[in-house]
Amino acid sequence: MPRPRKCRRIEFMPDNQYFYPKSKDFEEVIISFEEVEALRLSDLEAMEQDSASEKMNVSRGTFQRIINSARHKIADAIINGKAIRIEGGDYELMSGNGNGMGHCRRFRGGRD
């Protein structure tokens, strides 16, 4: 039996969770909330991977895999004209004071 996934901390829930190309015939790419958080910390906030991984409560290697997966999916969507849907993942939403919801739950799309 595989080891359970470690809960990832996120502080940001995007208002827009679906982006689509102008063409009417397109496929979808699904990006998890923790992938969006990794992009935000690494690319938007310009954090180093060590501090960003610490903030998300994952190892540096795991953060690297998350960010690489997110970048690959976004590049695929932009280059090949695919829609981007943000949903799901194993995460704990942190409040403004740094406290979480108390436990990690598996979220499967939509906003909780």
VOGU-3710 file (C-alpha; in Angstrom, 3 decimals, decimal comma):
1> mprprkcrri> 0,000/0,000/0,000  1,453/3,400/-0,957  2,256/6,026/1,613  -0,514/8,640/2,025  0,157/11,994/0,396  1,348/14,745/2,689  -1,032/17,661/3,065  0,058/20,771/1,161  -0,652/24,209/2,619  -2,106/26,847/0,349
11> efmpdnqyfy> -3,016/30,467/1,098  -4,690/31,439/-2,177  -7,910/30,331/-3,859  -8,269/31,817/-7,348  -11,567/33,545/-8,141  -11,423/32,306/-11,726  -11,016/28,554/-11,892  -11,527/28,094/-15,618  -9,673/29,652/-18,548  -10,403/28,761/-22,150
21> pkskdfeevi> -9,115/29,607/-25,621  -11,039/31,617/-28,175  -11,605/28,593/-30,426  -14,791/26,626/-29,785  -13,238/23,150/-30,080  -10,719/22,558/-27,294  -9,483/20,005/-24,772  -8,932/20,649/-21,060  -5,898/20,574/-18,816  -6,602/20,177/-15,088
31> isfeevealr> -4,303/21,963/-12,641  -4,621/21,339/-8,904  -4,862/24,085/-6,302  -1,430/23,176/-4,910  0,062/23,580/-8,414  -1,463/27,070/-8,609  -0,041/27,866/-5,151  3,413/26,657/-6,226  3,246/28,890/-9,321  2,149/31,841/-7,218
41> lsdleameqd> 4,961/31,414/-4,696  7,697/30,664/-7,222  6,828/32,865/-10,185  4,620/35,656/-8,855  6,116/36,111/-5,364  9,639/35,187/-6,607  10,317/33,020/-3,555  13,248/30,623/-3,424  12,258/26,969/-3,615  13,478/26,256/-0,072
51> sasekmnvsr> 11,243/28,879/1,525  8,316/28,155/-0,814  8,458/24,429/-0,042  8,595/25,210/3,669  5,551/27,453/3,326  3,632/24,675/1,545  4,742/22,038/4,083  6,465/19,818/1,496  10,049/18,860/0,741  12,083/20,828/-1,785
61> gtfqriinsa> 12,003/17,849/-4,164  8,228/17,604/-3,942  7,906/21,345/-4,551  10,122/20,964/-7,632  7,876/18,184/-8,970  4,723/20,227/-8,299  6,067/23,353/-10,017  7,410/21,385/-13,013  4,050/19,654/-13,454  2,183/22,985/-13,300
71> rhkiadaiin> 4,510/24,666/-15,802  4,259/21,700/-18,182  0,439/21,753/-18,068  0,242/25,512/-18,622  2,709/25,376/-21,521  0,670/22,546/-23,075  -2,533/24,568/-22,714  -1,055/27,741/-24,220  0,816/26,075/-27,097  -1,945/23,608/-28,028
81> gkairieggd> -4,972/25,844/-27,351  -6,407/23,879/-24,428  -8,637/25,127/-21,617  -7,244/25,256/-18,055  -9,448/24,035/-15,205  -8,274/24,519/-11,606  -9,629/21,858/-9,277  -8,824/19,143/-6,770  -5,738/18,218/-4,828  -4,586/17,393/-1,305
91> yelmsgngng> -4,354/20,700/0,494  -5,124/22,603/3,653  -6,356/26,153/3,156  -4,530/28,509/5,508  -6,315/31,495/6,997  -4,846/35,003/7,067  -3,333/34,475/10,533  -1,386/31,399/9,421  -3,747/28,873/10,977  -5,156/26,112/8,867
101> mghcrrfrgg> -8,529/24,461/8,821  -7,224/21,923/11,336  -6,804/18,907/9,092  -6,032/17,942/5,529  -8,870/16,865/3,295  -8,989/15,738/-0,282  -10,792/18,383/-2,316  -12,223/17,359/-5,657  -12,986/20,536/-7,555  -14,988/23,634/-6,820
111> rd> -14,503/25,953/-3,896  -14,992/24,847/-0,312
//
